[in-house]
Amino acid sequence: MNKYKEILRVILAMSIIIVGILHFAIPDPFVKIVPPQLPDPLALVYISGVFEILGGIGLLVPNVSRAAAWGLIALFVAVFPANINMAVNRIHLDNVPDSPVFQYIRLPLQAVLIAWAYWYTKPSSDARNQASLINLDEK
């Protein structure tokens, strides 16, 4: 199981890093879905892009991966209003299916991303086993 968990960690990290980079390379689609009640959409897109890149990198660094996973969970919650705004207001984005069904089906996928990141907030079984061995040595 650990092998698959680590493969999925890399997939999540690389995916979120790529999305973060896209916030800088092509910010317009992201700006378009920021709820109008929020100030300075472009700045918010850049800020979320920075945290996506940092979260993805952090997920790959053992010493900070658990904190990075918690940060990604917070980020996924923070950007959820943009996904709601896109669905409710039927915001069209080029190269994204424009059906209301697709836009509403995307919403629960945020929960999948949260659960996926949450999986990395727990120490791996290897780390738990090492901690157990250390505790046994101290006794």
C-alpha positions, 0 to 999 in steps of 0.5 A: 500500500505504501508504494501506491500511496507514494505514487499517488503523492507524487501525482497529487504534488505534480498536478497541483504544481502544474495548476499553480504554474498555470495560475501565472501562465494563463491567469484569465480563466482563474480570474474569471471564476473568482466570486465578484464579492472578493477584491482584486481577483488577479492578486487572489489568483497569483496568491493561490498559485503560489500556495499551490506550487509551495503545497505541491513541493512541500508534499514531496519534502518529507520534513514538511509534507504533513504541514503541506498536506494541511495547507493544501486542504486549507487551499482546496477549501479556500478556492471552493467558492470559485468552483461554486461561482463557476457552476451557479453562474454558468461561467464559460471557460475555453477548453472546459466542458460547458454543461451545467452537469459537468460544472456541478459534478466538479463540486464534489471532486473538491472533497476528493482532493481534500480527502486525498491531501488528508491521507498525507496528514498522517505519518506513514506506516514506516514512520510509525514503525520507526517511532515504535522502535525508538520507544522500545529502545528507550524502555 
